[in-house]
Amino acid sequence: MKVIPMRSLGIASSHPIPQVDPSASSKKLDFGIFFNPSHPNVSKLVNPILDKMPSLKFSPAKDKADSPQLVSIEVKSPDGSEYTSSLQLIAWLAAGLHQLRELREQALLASGKGESEKGKRIENHKTHPLHSFGISVVGHRWFIFAAVKNDDDDGDVNVYGPANMGDTLSCEGILRILRMLQWLKKWGETQYWSWLVKSVFEPLFAQLEVLSGNVKEEEEEE
């Protein structure tokens, strides 16, 4: 995993922003936890795809990321507003799930199953984007949010939280934070990454191999 500062990045205009508060659209995220693009398991799948599809986006940020995002993090000083922090996280979580859905649909089209799978989302959850997580830090207190995209074409997002994740005021609170971070890392490396590989990367990678084979055949014919 890799933590990337994101204070200078806004949400790309192509992604919907929840209409909870007008100020949410102008807010930026502080940090994002991404799959490390230098890790062999990540680079062997991501790099060939980005070489052939440079416009592909793994994050809702205006500037593209080199690998998928796992967690969104918003940090406020002790006198900061928990409400404002929650709004910023909700905006990013919703935009991130929208981006994930677009990635999945691109993969379905690449595999030739786009139209047939579209009508089966409710019956087959394997074709639907998973949930995502966000962390809000206000002073010493840490909170976690979970966002889930509904199984319909409207794509409504339900956000659950804030749930107390721990604090930095006591050893017990710090240990709770560490345990949750370890759980998120394990979930990302096992369940989420496996889903990305099967549902997004493998179909896109297979399509690239087909296209490369077609190009070689055309060159041989010439």
C-alpha positions as CSV (number, residue, x, y, z in Angstrom):
1,M,0.0,0.0,0.0
2,K,1.1,3.6,-0.6
3,V,-0.2,6.8,1.1
4,I,-0.5,9.7,-1.4
5,P,-1.2,13.4,-0.4
6,M,-4.2,14.6,-2.4
7,R,-4.8,18.2,-1.0
8,S,-4.2,19.7,-4.5
9,L,-6.6,17.4,-6.3
10,G,-10.3,17.9,-6.8
11,I,-13.0,15.5,-8.0
12,A,-13.1,15.3,-11.8
13,S,-16.1,17.0,-13.3
14,S,-17.3,13.8,-14.9
15,H,-18.1,12.3,-11.5
16,P,-21.4,13.0,-9.6
17,I,-21.1,14.9,-6.3
18,P,-23.8,14.3,-3.7
19,Q,-26.1,17.2,-3.4
20,V,-25.9,17.4,0.4
21,D,-24.2,20.7,0.8
22,P,-23.1,23.1,-2.0
23,S,-19.7,23.5,-0.4
24,A,-18.9,19.8,-0.8
25,S,-18.1,20.2,-4.5
26,S,-15.2,22.6,-3.8
27,K,-13.6,20.5,-1.1
28,K,-10.5,18.3,-1.6
29,L,-9.3,15.2,0.1
30,D,-6.2,15.1,2.3
31,F,-4.8,11.6,1.7
32,G,-5.6,8.5,-0.3
33,I,-4.3,4.9,0.4
34,F,-3.5,3.3,-2.9
35,F,-2.2,-0.1,-4.0
36,N,1.5,0.4,-4.5
37,P,2.2,0.8,-8.2
38,S,5.7,-0.5,-7.6
39,H,4.6,-3.8,-6.2
40,P,5.2,-6.6,-8.8
41,N,1.6,-7.9,-8.4
42,V,0.2,-4.5,-9.2
43,S,2.6,-3.3,-11.8
44,K,2.4,-6.5,-14.0
45,L,-1.3,-5.8,-14.5
46,V,-1.6,-2.0,-14.3
47,N,1.4,-0.9,-16.4
48,P,0.5,-2.9,-19.6
49,I,-3.1,-1.6,-19.4
50,L,-2.1,2.0,-18.8
51,D,0.4,1.8,-21.7
52,K,-2.4,0.9,-24.1
53,M,-5.2,2.8,-22.4
54,P,-3.5,6.0,-21.0
55,S,-6.8,7.7,-20.4
56,L,-8.0,5.0,-18.0
57,K,-8.7,6.4,-14.5
58,F,-8.4,4.4,-11.3
59,S,-9.4,7.4,-9.1
60,P,-12.1,10.1,-9.2
61,A,-9.4,12.7,-8.8
62,K,-8.8,15.2,-11.7
63,D,-5.2,13.8,-12.1
64,K,-5.2,10.1,-12.8
65,A,-3.6,7.7,-10.4
66,D,-1.3,4.9,-11.3
67,S,-3.2,2.3,-9.3
68,P,-6.6,1.8,-7.7
69,Q,-7.5,3.6,-4.5
70,L,-8.3,1.6,-1.3
71,V,-9.2,4.3,1.3
72,S,-10.0,8.0,1.3
73,I,-8.7,10.0,4.3
74,E,-9.8,13.5,5.5
75,V,-8.0,15.2,8.3
76,K,-9.1,18.2,10.4
77,S,-7.5,20.0,13.3
78,P,-9.1,19.7,16.8
79,D,-11.2,22.7,16.1
80,G,-12.3,21.4,12.7
81,S,-15.9,20.4,11.9
82,E,-16.8,16.7,11.9
83,Y,-19.8,17.6,9.7
84,T,-17.5,19.2,7.0
85,S,-15.1,16.3,7.2
86,S,-18.0,13.9,6.7
87,L,-19.2,15.9,3.6
88,Q,-15.9,15.7,2.0
89,L,-15.6,12.0,2.6
90,I,-19.1,11.3,1.3
91,A,-18.3,13.2,-1.9
92,W,-15.2,11.3,-2.6
93,L,-16.6,7.9,-1.6
94,A,-19.6,8.4,-4.0
95,A,-17.3,9.6,-6.8
96,G,-15.0,6.7,-6.2
97,L,-17.8,4.1,-6.5
98,H,-19.0,5.8,-9.6
99,Q,-15.5,5.5,-11.1
100,L,-15.3,1.8,-10.0
101,R,-18.6,1.1,-11.7
102,E,-17.2,2.8,-14.9
103,L,-14.1,0.6,-14.7
104,R,-16.2,-2.5,-14.3
105,E,-18.4,-1.6,-17.3
106,Q,-15.4,-1.0,-19.4
107,A,-14.1,-4.5,-18.5
108,L,-17.5,-6.0,-19.3
109,L,-17.5,-4.3,-22.7
110,A,-13.9,-5.6,-23.3
111,S,-15.0,-9.1,-22.5
112,G,-18.1,-8.8,-24.8
113,K,-20.5,-9.2,-21.9
114,G,-21.5,-5.6,-21.4
115,E,-25.2,-5.7,-22.5
116,S,-25.9,-9.2,-21.2
117,E,-24.4,-8.5,-17.8
118,K,-26.0,-5.1,-17.4
119,G,-29.4,-6.6,-16.7
120,K,-28.0,-9.2,-14.3
121,R,-26.5,-6.8,-11.7
122,I,-29.1,-7.5,-9.1
123,E,-28.9,-11.3,-9.5
124,N,-25.1,-11.4,-9.8
125,H,-23.2,-9.3,-7.3
126,K,-19.9,-10.4,-8.7
127,T,-20.4,-8.0,-11.6
128,H,-21.2,-5.1,-9.3
129,P,-18.7,-2.7,-7.7
130,L,-17.9,-3.5,-4.0
131,H,-18.2,-1.1,-1.1
132,S,-15.5,1.4,-0.2
133,F,-14.1,2.9,3.0
134,G,-13.2,6.4,4.2
135,I,-11.5,7.7,7.3
136,S,-12.2,11.0,9.0
137,V,-9.7,12.3,11.5
138,V,-10.8,15.3,13.6
139,G,-8.1,16.2,16.2
140,H,-7.4,13.0,18.2
141,R,-10.6,11.2,17.1
142,W,-10.8,8.8,14.2
143,F,-14.0,7.7,12.4
144,I,-14.6,5.2,9.7
145,F,-17.3,5.3,6.9
146,A,-18.5,2.6,4.5
147,A,-20.1,3.4,1.2
148,V,-22.2,1.0,-0.9
149,K,-23.6,1.6,-4.4
150,N,-27.1,0.3,-5.0
151,D,-27.8,-2.4,-7.6
152,D,-29.8,-0.2,-10.0
153,D,-29.1,2.1,-12.9
154,D,-29.6,5.2,-10.8
155,G,-26.5,4.3,-8.9
156,D,-27.5,5.7,-5.5
157,V,-24.9,5.5,-2.8
158,N,-25.6,4.7,0.8
159,V,-22.9,5.8,3.3
160,Y,-22.8,4.3,6.7
161,G,-21.0,6.1,9.6
162,P,-19.4,7.7,11.3
163,A,-18.3,4.8,13.4
164,N,-15.8,5.3,16.2
165,M,-12.4,3.9,15.0
166,G,-10.3,4.9,18.0
167,D,-8.4,7.9,19.2
168,T,-4.8,9.1,20.0
169,L,-5.7,10.0,23.6
170,S,-5.0,6.6,25.1
171,C,-3.0,3.4,24.4
172,E,-6.3,1.5,23.9
173,G,-7.5,4.1,21.4
174,I,-4.3,3.9,19.4
175,L,-4.4,0.1,19.4
176,R,-8.0,0.2,18.0
177,I,-6.8,2.5,15.2
178,L,-3.9,0.1,14.4
179,R,-6.2,-2.9,14.4
180,M,-8.7,-1.3,12.0
181,L,-5.9,-0.1,9.7
182,Q,-4.5,-3.7,9.6
183,W,-8.0,-5.0,8.9
184,L,-8.4,-2.6,6.0
185,K,-5.0,-3.6,4.6
186,K,-5.9,-7.3,4.8
187,W,-9.3,-6.7,3.2
188,G,-7.7,-4.7,0.4
189,E,-5.0,-7.2,-0.3
190,T,-7.4,-10.2,-0.2
191,Q,-11.0,-9.5,-1.1
192,Y,-10.8,-6.2,-2.9
193,W,-7.7,-6.8,-4.9
194,S,-9.0,-10.3,-5.9
195,W,-12.2,-8.7,-7.1
196,L,-10.3,-6.0,-9.1
197,V,-8.2,-8.7,-10.8
198,K,-11.1,-10.9,-11.7
199,S,-13.7,-8.2,-12.5
200,V,-11.5,-5.4,-14.0
201,F,-7.9,-6.3,-14.8
202,E,-8.2,-9.7,-16.3
203,P,-11.0,-8.7,-18.9
204,L,-9.1,-5.6,-19.9
205,F,-5.8,-7.5,-20.1
206,A,-7.4,-10.2,-22.2
207,Q,-8.8,-7.6,-24.6
208,L,-5.3,-6.0,-25.0
209,E,-3.9,-9.4,-25.9
210,V,-6.6,-9.9,-28.5
211,L,-5.9,-6.4,-30.0
212,S,-2.2,-7.1,-30.0
213,G,-2.8,-10.4,-31.8
214,N,-4.9,-8.7,-34.4
215,V,-2.2,-6.1,-35.1
216,K,0.4,-8.8,-35.5
217,E,-1.9,-10.7,-38.0
218,E,-2.4,-7.5,-40.0
219,E,1.4,-6.9,-40.1
220,E,2.0,-10.4,-41.3
221,E,-0.6,-10.1,-44.0
222,E,1.1,-7.0,-45.3
